[in-house]
Amino acid sequence: MVQPREQPLRPVDQWERVAVLAARSDGVLAVSPVVSGPALALRGPANRSVALIGMVPDAYRRVVRMDDKMVRGRFEVVGSEALIGTELAADLGLAVGDRLRLTTAGGRSETVTVAGLFDVGSRDLNRRWVFVPLKLAQALLDVPAGVTQLELTVHDLFGADAVADELRAQTGLTVESWMQTNAALLTALSNQTISNNLIRSFVVAIVALGISSVRVVSVVQKQREIGILRAMGASRRQIMAVFLLQGGIVGLIGSALGTALAYALLVVFSHVFKNPGDGSPLFQAELDPQLVLQAALVACRVGLVAAWIPARRAARMDPVQAIRA
């Protein structure tokens, strides 16, 4: 059996020129050169397979907000320093200031000092990512003066495909957007959005039918009162306005009660559902004031629309027949 030879990492041709071209492209906010490849992290008898990431901290933090994800230390590495995830630190028993040996498939190795710990919210990434200075990664992964990829951040998150297509046409290189690499996730989110919209539509329709049926019953029960008002000089427009106002008030009260109930459920769920790792809440009980206002406006509109038909029926009643009914 012949073991296939491992393919060396291929650097980006003329990456400095490509980086300048990408930075000048419309929609691109920042560009970060990166050297990444597999390595082995060793400390005593323990070892873990990791993904070595060499970068320039000032450029990388403009693409990924790693400063907010640092648990210990700062997102800064120089010389033979490294930043590791909290899971890898727990696996190897490491803390800030400890030393760690990194060995690559090419036989190169370097002992680095742990300068900080990060938590990106994913156990797998916390266990695999190891950040080192760009020059150190170039030496370990045998990519002298080169980079294996350029990472970009764009103005419009959902316009990344257009930027990728433009850079691909200009450079002839392989350019992938996050939308392409996470196509399954986007499909799942799209399906979830469609399902949510369908559920909301059915809920709105049911609420509208409920309000309308209540208003119809109210018109039937108050025929005599409507006839008396009409006989006393109330116009059709005034009668119609009364029932429309009732529908709007019902929608407004319903939205207020629904908002209070939703916030109460959020508070309860935030205390019930905890992160299995550290026991912290999975989410915070927060309500967007703009969303609450939009929900109240929709509820009022639904109430007005649902009360329209009963209001027209009440306004068209003949006063004599209504009093005799």
C-alpha positions in Angstrom: 0.0 0.0 0.0 1.5 3.4 -1.0 0.8 6.3 1.2 -0.2 9.3 -0.9 2.1 12.2 -0.5 0.7 15.2 1.3 0.3 18.2 -1.0 2.0 21.4 0.1 0.0 24.5 0.8 -0.4 26.7 -2.3 0.2 30.4 -1.6 -1.8 33.1 -3.3 0.1 34.4 -6.4 1.1 38.0 -6.0 -1.0 38.4 -2.9 0.1 41.9 -2.2 -1.3 43.1 -5.5 -4.5 41.1 -5.0 -4.9 42.6 -1.5 -4.6 46.1 -2.8 -7.1 45.3 -5.6 -9.6 43.8 -3.1 -9.3 46.8 -0.7 -10.1 49.2 -3.6 -13.2 47.2 -4.7 -16.6 48.6 -4.1 -18.3 47.2 -1.0 -15.1 45.9 0.7 -14.4 47.3 4.2 -11.1 45.5 5.1 -8.7 42.9 3.9 -6.5 40.6 6.1 -3.7 38.3 4.8 -3.8 34.8 6.5 -1.6 31.7 6.4 -3.5 28.7 7.7 -2.7 25.0 7.9 -2.8 21.9 10.1 -0.5 21.4 13.0 -0.1 19.5 16.2 -0.1 21.2 19.6 1.9 19.4 22.3 2.3 19.9 26.0 4.0 17.0 27.8 2.3 13.7 26.9 -0.9 15.5 25.7 -1.4 16.6 22.1 -4.2 17.9 20.0 -4.7 18.5 16.3 -5.1 22.2 15.6 -5.6 24.7 12.8 -2.7 27.1 12.8 -3.7 30.6 11.7 -1.0 33.2 11.0 -2.2 36.8 10.7 -1.5 40.4 11.4 -3.6 41.4 14.4 -4.4 44.9 13.3 -5.7 43.7 9.9 -7.4 40.6 11.2 -9.4 42.4 13.9 -10.9 44.7 11.2 -12.3 41.5 9.6 -13.2 39.5 12.7 -14.0 41.3 15.9 -11.8 39.1 18.1 -11.3 41.8 20.7 -14.8 41.1 22.0 -14.1 37.4 22.2 -11.0 37.5 24.3 -11.4 35.9 27.8 -7.8 36.5 29.0 -5.2 38.9 27.5 -5.5 41.0 24.3 -5.8 40.0 20.7 -2.1 40.8 20.1 0.8 38.4 19.2 4.4 39.1 18.5 7.5 37.0 18.1 6.7 33.5 19.3 3.4 34.2 21.1 0.1 32.4 20.4 -3.6 32.8 21.2 -5.6 29.7 21.9 -9.2 28.8 22.6 -10.6 28.1 26.1 -11.4 24.5 25.1 -7.8 23.8 23.9 -6.5 25.4 27.1 -8.6 23.1 29.2 -7.6 20.0 27.2 -3.9 20.7 27.6 -4.0 22.3 31.0 -2.7 25.7 29.7 -3.0 29.2 31.1 -1.7 32.6 30.0 2.1 32.5 30.2 2.5 28.8 29.7 4.5 27.4 26.8 3.2 25.2 24.0 5.0 23.3 21.2 3.6 23.5 17.7 4.6 20.9 15.1 3.6 20.9 11.5 3.4 18.0 9.0 6.6 19.3 7.3 8.6 18.5 10.5 9.0 22.1 11.5 8.3 23.0 15.2 8.3 26.0 17.5 7.7 26.5 21.2 5.3 29.4 21.7 4.1 31.3 24.7 0.3 31.5 25.4 -0.4 35.2 25.3 -4.3 35.0 25.6 -7.4 32.9 25.6 -10.4 33.4 23.4 -14.0 32.1 23.2 -15.7 32.4 19.8 -18.9 30.6 20.9 -18.1 27.3 19.3 -16.4 24.5 21.2 -14.9 23.0 18.0 -13.3 26.3 17.0 -12.2 26.9 20.6 -10.5 23.5 20.5 -8.9 23.9 17.0 -7.9 27.5 16.3 -4.4 28.7 17.3 -3.4 32.3 16.3 0.2 33.1 15.8 2.1 36.0 14.0 2.0 35.9 10.2 5.8 35.4 9.9 5.9 32.5 12.4 3.1 30.7 10.5 4.9 31.3 7.2 8.0 29.6 8.6 6.2 26.7 10.2 3.9 26.0 7.2 6.7 26.5 4.7 5.1 29.4 2.9 8.0 31.9 2.8 6.7 35.5 2.3 3.3 34.1 1.1 -0.2 33.7 2.3 -2.7 30.9 1.7 -5.8 33.2 1.7 -7.1 36.7 2.0 -10.1 37.3 4.2 -12.4 40.2 3.5 -15.3 41.9 5.2 -17.9 43.8 3.2 -20.4 46.6 3.7 -23.5 44.6 2.7 -23.5 41.1 4.3 -25.9 39.7 1.7 -24.0 41.3 -1.1 -20.9 39.2 -0.6 -21.7 37.0 -3.7 -21.5 40.1 -6.0 -18.1 41.1 -4.5 -16.8 37.6 -4.8 -17.9 37.4 -8.5 -16.2 40.7 -9.3 -12.9 39.7 -7.6 -13.0 36.3 -9.3 -13.4 37.9 -12.7 -10.5 40.4 -12.0 -8.0 38.0 -10.5 -8.8 34.5 -11.9 -8.4 33.2 -8.4 -10.8 31.0 -6.3 -13.0 33.5 -4.4 -15.7 32.2 -2.2 -18.2 34.2 -0.2 -19.7 33.2 3.1 -23.0 32.6 1.4 -21.4 29.9 -0.8 -19.5 28.2 2.0 -22.7 28.3 4.2 -25.3 27.5 1.5 -27.0 24.8 3.7 -27.3 27.3 6.6 -28.8 30.0 4.3 -31.3 27.5 2.9 -32.3 26.5 6.4 -32.7 30.1 7.4 -34.7 30.9 4.3 -37.0 27.9 5.0 -37.4 29.1 8.6 -38.3 32.6 7.4 -41.0 31.2 5.0 -42.4 29.1 7.8 -42.5 32.0 10.2 -44.2 34.2 7.7 -46.8 31.6 7.0 -47.5 31.1 10.7 -47.8 34.9 11.2 -50.2 35.2 8.2 -52.5 32.5 9.6 -52.4 34.0 13.1 -53.3 37.4 11.7 -56.1 35.9 9.6 -57.5 34.0 12.7 -57.3 37.1 14.9 -59.1 39.2 12.2 -61.9 36.6 11.9 -62.2 36.5 15.7 -62.5 40.3 16.0 -64.9 40.4 13.0 -67.1 37.7 14.5 -67.3 39.5 17.9 -68.2 42.8 16.1 -70.9 41.0 14.1 -72.5 39.6 17.2 -72.2 43.0 18.8 -74.1 44.6 15.9 -76.9 41.9 16.1 -77.2 42.4 19.9 -77.3 46.2 19.7 -79.7 46.6 16.8 -82.2 48.4 19.0 -79.5 50.8 20.4 -78.3 51.5 16.9 -81.8 52.2 15.7 -82.4 54.7 18.6 -79.1 56.5 17.8 -80.1 56.7 14.1 -83.5 58.0 15.1 -81.9 60.7 17.3 -80.0 62.0 14.3 -76.7 60.0 14.3 -75.4 59.7 10.8 -74.2 56.5 9.1 -70.7 57.8 9.2 -70.9 58.3 13.0 -72.3 54.8 13.6 -69.6 53.3 11.4 -66.9 55.3 13.2 -68.1 53.9 16.6 -67.6 50.3 15.5 -64.3 51.0 13.7 -63.1 52.7 16.9 -64.1 49.7 18.9 -62.1 47.4 16.5 -59.0 49.6 16.8 -59.2 49.6 20.6 -59.6 45.8 20.7 -56.4 45.5 18.5 -54.5 48.0 20.7 -55.4 46.3 24.0 -54.6 42.9 22.4 -51.2 44.1 21.3 -50.4 45.5 24.8 -51.5 42.3 26.5 -49.5 40.2 23.9 -46.4 42.3 24.5 -46.6 41.9 28.3 -47.1 38.1 27.9 -44.3 37.8 25.4 -41.9 39.7 27.7 -43.0 37.5 30.7 -42.3 34.3 28.7 -38.9 35.6 27.6 -38.0 36.3 31.3 -39.1 32.8 32.3 -37.4 31.0 29.4 -34.1 33.0 30.0 -34.1 31.6 33.6 -35.1 28.1 32.5 -32.8 27.4 29.5 -29.2 27.7 30.5 -25.9 27.1 28.6 -24.8 23.6 29.6 -21.2 24.7 29.7 -21.1 27.6 32.2 -24.8 27.9 33.2 -25.2 31.3 31.6 -28.6 32.2 29.9 -28.9 31.1 26.3 -30.5 34.5 25.5 -31.4 37.8 27.2 -34.9 38.9 27.8 -35.1 41.9 25.5 -37.8 43.5 23.4 -37.0 45.9 20.6 -39.2 49.0 21.1 -39.5 49.4 17.3 -40.7 45.8 17.0 -43.3 46.4 19.7 -44.5 49.6 18.0 -44.8 47.8 14.6 -46.8 45.0 16.3 -49.1 47.5 17.9 -49.7 49.2 14.5 -50.4 45.9 12.8 -52.8 44.9 15.5 -54.7 48.2 15.2 -54.9 47.8 11.5 -56.1 44.3 11.8 -58.8 45.4 14.3 -59.9 48.2 11.9 -60.1 45.9 8.9 -61.9 43.2 10.8 -64.5 45.7 12.1 -65.1 47.2 8.6 -67.8 44.8 7.5 -69.8 44.8 10.8 -69.5 48.6 10.9 -70.9 48.9 7.4 -73.8 46.7 8.3 -74.6 48.7 11.4 -74.4 52.0 9.5 -76.8 50.7 6.8 -79.5 49.6 9.3 -82.9 51.2 8.9 -83.7 52.8 12.2 -87.4 51.8 12.2 -86.6 48.1 11.5 -83.8 48.1 14.0 -86.1 49.4 16.8 -88.8 46.9 16.0 -86.3 44.0 16.0 
